[in-house]
């Protein structure tokens, strides 16, 4: 009997969502994005959130050995946890308001097809190396936040530098084959030119803040989408197709933020297209903007868009937008819905438009301060085969994972990922196991140490 992979993955997502537990990610915690998804996690800790649990007997283990949870017997009490306290910092914040910090993340990611090569996990984003343990991100940042609450006018800045297997994916690769900014800072490549390790400076910008306004100028992360590049700000060690293949990572340009409307943030600015820094040789000119609105104490809606001239390398015009809805369900449960749509039009030579779009859904449950679990169910349609590179088709993936945080500075993220590709428009793509299969199962983990 032939297995219906799409139905199986949907069933897996529903079962995990209904029976397991997970915590919502703290998006933007390390300044990876101007977007703050602040309505995605509720605390089901000791003596809190009892009303939303609907259980007056919310209890916790008195000796820190049973953990906390909803229910008359302490819920998921077997996953014990004690309070972490404040995280250790190597530098912290000095008297001038400058914060210096970072993290190191590394792990292993493999596939059940038995492929053990430098590109054996493709097209899984950021986790393509399948033959070795990898140092994914060695990250250092320095930041001074512009403080408009204390001062009438204030200046700030931020600079990020990183090295690792995620380096080539974090560079300003929007310049194509031209080595501009950090594009081409690769320290390890294969004989076939596959990038294995590299360095990047993904952010370098200054900010000015006054009243309800803040203006950022330089090289900075996008406001589009839910997942971000920085490892501590994501729940899963792997990344969604929409994030890697359908959205920009960084921009070069200027972005204004206005927060003078209650429960609302508005962005607008000019950028040099996608994944570029300070050189606009490509001639990209796009608008970047959006709005984020707290619909209630538990629900936030964010829409962001990037549109305009996509420059010489990409060709034509770009329109790409993303909708993200986050909802705190109470008692540690939270849900995220994301929809992306992109189109490349007016290409040179009269080429047809390229379309890509997708839907991601996340369900998280915070068990206690140390344990959480989550599921991500995603569908990404590369309608014309222009984004992922294996022909036109739809990618279906369900990822199930845990987060274990034994201390305030350490996070361990194991996961299992089930994937299936369906070719469309007469295509015959087989993207997995080096082009030999249309389905695959992946598993891996990473550990993140912050300082």
LINHUWO-V667822 format. One record per residue. N is the residue number from 1. RES is the residue in one small letter. SS is DSSP state (H for helix, E for strand, L for the rest). NEAR is the number of other C-alpha atoms within 8 Angstrom. Layout:
n=N res=RES ss=SS near=NEAR
n=N res=RES ss=SS near=NEAR
//
This chain:
n=1 res=x ss=L near=2
n=2 res=x ss=L near=3
n=3 res=x ss=L near=5
n=4 res=x ss=L near=6
n=5 res=x ss=H near=7
n=6 res=x ss=H near=8
n=7 res=x ss=H near=7
n=8 res=x ss=H near=9
n=9 res=x ss=H near=12
n=10 res=x ss=H near=10
n=11 res=x ss=H near=8
n=12 res=x ss=H near=9
n=13 res=x ss=H near=13
n=14 res=x ss=H near=8
n=15 res=x ss=H near=9
n=16 res=x ss=H near=12
n=17 res=x ss=H near=12
n=18 res=x ss=H near=6
n=19 res=x ss=H near=6
n=20 res=x ss=L near=10
n=21 res=x ss=L near=14
n=22 res=x ss=L near=18
n=23 res=x ss=L near=18
n=24 res=x ss=L near=14
n=25 res=x ss=L near=9
n=26 res=x ss=L near=9
n=27 res=x ss=L near=14
n=28 res=x ss=L near=13
n=29 res=x ss=L near=9
n=30 res=x ss=L near=7
n=31 res=x ss=L near=6
n=32 res=x ss=L near=12
n=33 res=x ss=L near=11
n=34 res=x ss=L near=9
n=35 res=x ss=L near=7
n=36 res=x ss=L near=8
n=37 res=x ss=L near=10
n=38 res=x ss=L near=7
n=39 res=x ss=L near=11
n=40 res=x ss=L near=15
n=41 res=x ss=L near=13
n=42 res=x ss=L near=13
n=43 res=x ss=L near=9
n=44 res=x ss=L near=16
n=45 res=x ss=L near=11
n=46 res=x ss=L near=9
n=47 res=x ss=L near=7
n=48 res=x ss=L near=7
n=49 res=x ss=L near=12
n=50 res=x ss=H near=14
n=51 res=x ss=H near=7
n=52 res=x ss=H near=8
n=53 res=x ss=H near=12
n=54 res=x ss=L near=6
n=55 res=x ss=L near=11
n=56 res=x ss=L near=8
n=57 res=x ss=L near=8
n=58 res=x ss=L near=15
n=59 res=x ss=E near=13
n=60 res=x ss=E near=13
n=61 res=x ss=L near=11
n=62 res=x ss=L near=6
n=63 res=x ss=L near=5
n=64 res=x ss=L near=10
n=65 res=x ss=L near=11
n=66 res=x ss=L near=15
n=67 res=x ss=L near=16
n=68 res=x ss=E near=17
n=69 res=x ss=E near=16
n=70 res=x ss=L near=15
n=71 res=x ss=L near=11
n=72 res=x ss=L near=10
n=73 res=x ss=L near=9
n=74 res=x ss=L near=15
n=75 res=x ss=L near=9
n=76 res=x ss=L near=11
n=77 res=x ss=L near=14
n=78 res=x ss=L near=7
n=79 res=x ss=L near=9
n=80 res=x ss=L near=12
n=81 res=x ss=L near=13
n=82 res=x ss=L near=9
n=83 res=x ss=L near=5
n=84 res=x ss=L near=9
n=85 res=x ss=L near=5
n=86 res=x ss=L near=5
n=87 res=x ss=L near=9
n=88 res=x ss=L near=7
n=89 res=x ss=L near=8
n=90 res=x ss=L near=6
n=91 res=x ss=L near=9
n=92 res=x ss=E near=8
n=93 res=x ss=E near=9
n=94 res=x ss=L near=8
n=95 res=x ss=L near=5
n=96 res=x ss=L near=5
n=97 res=x ss=L near=8
n=98 res=x ss=E near=11
n=99 res=x ss=E near=11
n=100 res=x ss=E near=11
n=101 res=x ss=E near=13
n=102 res=x ss=E near=10
n=103 res=x ss=E near=12
n=104 res=x ss=E near=12
n=105 res=x ss=E near=13
n=106 res=x ss=E near=12
n=107 res=x ss=E near=12
n=108 res=x ss=E near=11
n=109 res=x ss=E near=14
n=110 res=x ss=E near=12
n=111 res=x ss=E near=13
n=112 res=x ss=L near=9
n=113 res=x ss=L near=7
n=114 res=x ss=L near=5
n=115 res=x ss=L near=11
n=116 res=x ss=L near=9
n=117 res=x ss=L near=8
n=118 res=x ss=L near=10
n=119 res=x ss=L near=10
n=120 res=x ss=L near=15
n=121 res=x ss=L near=16
n=122 res=x ss=L near=12
n=123 res=x ss=L near=8
n=124 res=x ss=L near=10
n=125 res=x ss=L near=11
n=126 res=x ss=L near=9
n=127 res=x ss=L near=10
n=128 res=x ss=L near=13
n=129 res=x ss=L near=15
n=130 res=x ss=L near=16
n=131 res=x ss=L near=9
n=132 res=x ss=L near=6
n=133 res=x ss=L near=8
n=134 res=x ss=E near=10
n=135 res=x ss=E near=11
n=136 res=x ss=E near=13
n=137 res=x ss=E near=15
n=138 res=x ss=E near=12
n=139 res=x ss=E near=11
n=140 res=x ss=E near=11
n=141 res=x ss=E near=11
n=142 res=x ss=E near=11
n=143 res=x ss=E near=11
n=144 res=x ss=E near=10
n=145 res=x ss=L near=10
n=146 res=x ss=L near=11
n=147 res=x ss=L near=11
n=148 res=x ss=L near=12
n=149 res=x ss=L near=6
n=150 res=x ss=L near=5
n=151 res=x ss=L near=8
n=152 res=x ss=L near=8
n=153 res=x ss=L near=10
n=154 res=x ss=E near=11
n=155 res=x ss=E near=11
n=156 res=x ss=E near=12
n=157 res=x ss=E near=12
n=158 res=x ss=E near=12
n=159 res=x ss=E near=11
n=160 res=x ss=E near=12
n=161 res=x ss=E near=12
n=162 res=x ss=E near=13
n=163 res=x ss=E near=14
n=164 res=x ss=E near=13
n=165 res=x ss=L near=13
n=166 res=x ss=L near=12
n=167 res=x ss=H near=16
n=168 res=x ss=H near=16
n=169 res=x ss=H near=7
n=170 res=x ss=H near=11
n=171 res=x ss=L near=15
n=172 res=x ss=L near=15
n=173 res=x ss=H near=11
n=174 res=x ss=H near=8
n=175 res=x ss=H near=13
n=176 res=x ss=L near=6
n=177 res=x ss=L near=5
n=178 res=x ss=L near=6
n=179 res=x ss=L near=8
n=180 res=x ss=L near=9
n=181 res=x ss=L near=8
n=182 res=x ss=L near=11
n=183 res=x ss=L near=13
n=184 res=x ss=L near=8
n=185 res=x ss=L near=10
n=186 res=x ss=E near=12
n=187 res=x ss=E near=8
n=188 res=x ss=E near=8
n=189 res=x ss=E near=11
n=190 res=x ss=L near=8
n=191 res=x ss=L near=5
n=192 res=x ss=L near=5
n=193 res=x ss=L near=6
n=194 res=x ss=L near=9
n=195 res=x ss=E near=10
n=196 res=x ss=E near=13
n=197 res=x ss=E near=14
n=198 res=x ss=E near=15
n=199 res=x ss=E near=15
n=200 res=x ss=E near=15
n=201 res=x ss=E near=11
n=202 res=x ss=E near=14
n=203 res=x ss=E near=13
n=204 res=x ss=E near=12
n=205 res=x ss=E near=12
n=206 res=x ss=E near=11
n=207 res=x ss=E near=13
n=208 res=x ss=E near=12
n=209 res=x ss=E near=14
n=210 res=x ss=E near=11
n=211 res=x ss=L near=8
n=212 res=x ss=L near=9
n=213 res=x ss=E near=11
n=214 res=x ss=E near=11
n=215 res=x ss=E near=11
n=216 res=x ss=E near=11
n=217 res=x ss=E near=11
n=218 res=x ss=E near=13
n=219 res=x ss=E near=15
n=220 res=x ss=E near=11
n=221 res=x ss=E near=12
n=222 res=x ss=L near=10
n=223 res=x ss=L near=9
n=224 res=x ss=L near=11
n=225 res=x ss=L near=13
n=226 res=x ss=L near=8
n=227 res=x ss=L near=10
n=228 res=x ss=L near=14
n=229 res=x ss=L near=7
n=230 res=x ss=L near=8
n=231 res=x ss=H near=10
n=232 res=x ss=H near=8
n=233 res=x ss=H near=14
n=234 res=x ss=L near=12
n=235 res=x ss=L near=11
n=236 res=x ss=L near=9
n=237 res=x ss=L near=11
n=238 res=x ss=L near=8
n=239 res=x ss=L near=11
n=240 res=x ss=L near=10
n=241 res=x ss=H near=12
n=242 res=x ss=H near=11
n=243 res=x ss=H near=13
n=244 res=x ss=H near=11
n=245 res=x ss=H near=8
n=246 res=x ss=L near=12
n=247 res=x ss=L near=10
n=248 res=x ss=L near=11
n=249 res=x ss=L near=12
n=250 res=x ss=E near=15
n=251 res=x ss=E near=16
n=252 res=x ss=E near=15
n=253 res=x ss=E near=13
n=254 res=x ss=E near=11
n=255 res=x ss=E near=14
n=256 res=x ss=E near=11
n=257 res=x ss=E near=11
n=258 res=x ss=E near=11
n=259 res=x ss=L near=10
n=260 res=x ss=L near=8
n=261 res=x ss=L near=7
n=262 res=x ss=L near=5
n=263 res=x ss=L near=7
n=264 res=x ss=E near=11
n=265 res=x ss=E near=12
n=266 res=x ss=E near=11
n=267 res=x ss=E near=12
n=268 res=x ss=E near=11
n=269 res=x ss=E near=11
n=270 res=x ss=E near=11
n=271 res=x ss=E near=15
n=272 res=x ss=L near=14
n=273 res=x ss=L near=15
n=274 res=x ss=L near=11
n=275 res=x ss=L near=14
n=276 res=x ss=L near=16
n=277 res=x ss=L near=14
n=278 res=x ss=L near=9
n=279 res=x ss=L near=7
n=280 res=x ss=L near=9
n=281 res=x ss=L near=4
n=282 res=x ss=L near=8
n=283 res=x ss=L near=10
n=284 res=x ss=L near=13
n=285 res=x ss=E near=12
n=286 res=x ss=E near=13
n=287 res=x ss=E near=12
n=288 res=x ss=E near=14
n=289 res=x ss=E near=13
n=290 res=x ss=E near=11
n=291 res=x ss=E near=11
n=292 res=x ss=E near=11
n=293 res=x ss=E near=10
n=294 res=x ss=E near=11
n=295 res=x ss=L near=9
n=296 res=x ss=L near=6
n=297 res=x ss=L near=6
n=298 res=x ss=L near=12
n=299 res=x ss=E near=13
n=300 res=x ss=E near=15
n=301 res=x ss=E near=12
n=302 res=x ss=E near=11
n=303 res=x ss=E near=12
n=304 res=x ss=E near=14
n=305 res=x ss=E near=13
n=306 res=x ss=E near=13
n=307 res=x ss=E near=11
n=308 res=x ss=E near=12
n=309 res=x ss=E near=13
n=310 res=x ss=L near=16
n=311 res=x ss=H near=13
n=312 res=x ss=H near=9
n=313 res=x ss=H near=9
n=314 res=x ss=H near=6
n=315 res=x ss=L near=11
n=316 res=x ss=L near=13
n=317 res=x ss=E near=13
n=318 res=x ss=E near=13
n=319 res=x ss=E near=11
n=320 res=x ss=E near=12
n=321 res=x ss=E near=12
n=322 res=x ss=E near=13
n=323 res=x ss=E near=13
n=324 res=x ss=E near=13
n=325 res=x ss=E near=11
n=326 res=x ss=E near=15
n=327 res=x ss=E near=12
n=328 res=x ss=E near=14
n=329 res=x ss=E near=10
n=330 res=x ss=E near=11
n=331 res=x ss=L near=12
n=332 res=x ss=L near=16
n=333 res=x ss=E near=17
n=334 res=x ss=E near=17
n=335 res=x ss=E near=13
n=336 res=x ss=E near=13
n=337 res=x ss=E near=12
n=338 res=x ss=E near=13
n=339 res=x ss=E near=11
n=340 res=x ss=E near=14
n=341 res=x ss=E near=11
n=342 res=x ss=E near=12
n=343 res=x ss=E near=11
n=344 res=x ss=E near=12
n=345 res=x ss=E near=10
n=346 res=x ss=L near=11
n=347 res=x ss=L near=12
n=348 res=x ss=H near=7
n=349 res=x ss=H near=4
n=350 res=x ss=H near=6
n=351 res=x ss=L near=7
n=352 res=x ss=L near=7
n=353 res=x ss=L near=9
n=354 res=x ss=E near=10
n=355 res=x ss=E near=11
n=356 res=x ss=E near=14
n=357 res=x ss=E near=13
n=358 res=x ss=E near=12
n=359 res=x ss=E near=11
n=360 res=x ss=E near=13
n=361 res=x ss=E near=11
n=362 res=x ss=E near=11
n=363 res=x ss=E near=14
n=364 res=x ss=E near=17
n=365 res=x ss=E near=15
n=366 res=x ss=E near=18
n=367 res=x ss=L near=17
n=368 res=x ss=L near=13
n=369 res=x ss=L near=11
n=370 res=x ss=L near=13
n=371 res=x ss=E near=15
n=372 res=x ss=E near=15
n=373 res=x ss=E near=16
n=374 res=x ss=E near=19
n=375 res=x ss=E near=15
n=376 res=x ss=E near=13
n=377 res=x ss=E near=14
n=378 res=x ss=E near=14
n=379 res=x ss=E near=11
n=380 res=x ss=E near=13
n=381 res=x ss=E near=11
n=382 res=x ss=E near=16
n=383 res=x ss=L near=12
n=384 res=x ss=L near=10
n=385 res=x ss=L near=11
n=386 res=x ss=L near=10
n=387 res=x ss=L near=8
n=388 res=x ss=L near=9
n=389 res=x ss=L near=6
n=390 res=x ss=L near=8
n=391 res=x ss=L near=13
n=392 res=x ss=L near=15
n=393 res=x ss=E near=16
n=394 res=x ss=E near=13
n=395 res=x ss=E near=14
n=396 res=x ss=E near=12
n=397 res=x ss=E near=13
n=398 res=x ss=E near=15
n=399 res=x ss=E near=11
n=400 res=x ss=E near=13
n=401 res=x ss=E near=12
n=402 res=x ss=E near=12
n=403 res=x ss=E near=15
n=404 res=x ss=E near=10
n=405 res=x ss=E near=12
n=406 res=x ss=E near=9
n=407 res=x ss=E near=9
n=408 res=x ss=L near=10
n=409 res=x ss=L near=11
n=410 res=x ss=E near=11
n=411 res=x ss=E near=12
n=412 res=x ss=E near=11
n=413 res=x ss=E near=14
n=414 res=x ss=E near=13
n=415 res=x ss=E near=13
n=416 res=x ss=E near=11
n=417 res=x ss=E near=11
n=418 res=x ss=E near=12
n=419 res=x ss=E near=11
n=420 res=x ss=E near=12
n=421 res=x ss=E near=13
n=422 res=x ss=E near=9
n=423 res=x ss=E near=12
n=424 res=x ss=L near=10
n=425 res=x ss=L near=6
n=426 res=x ss=L near=5
n=427 res=x ss=L near=9
n=428 res=x ss=L near=7
n=429 res=x ss=L near=13
n=430 res=x ss=L near=11
n=431 res=x ss=L near=13
n=432 res=x ss=E near=14
n=433 res=x ss=L near=12
n=434 res=x ss=L near=10
n=435 res=x ss=L near=8
n=436 res=x ss=L near=8
n=437 res=x ss=E near=10
n=438 res=x ss=L near=11
n=439 res=x ss=E near=10
n=440 res=x ss=E near=13
n=441 res=x ss=E near=11
n=442 res=x ss=E near=12
n=443 res=x ss=E near=12
n=444 res=x ss=E near=11
n=445 res=x ss=E near=12
n=446 res=x ss=E near=12
n=447 res=x ss=E near=11
n=448 res=x ss=E near=14
n=449 res=x ss=E near=10
n=450 res=x ss=E near=10
n=451 res=x ss=L near=11
//
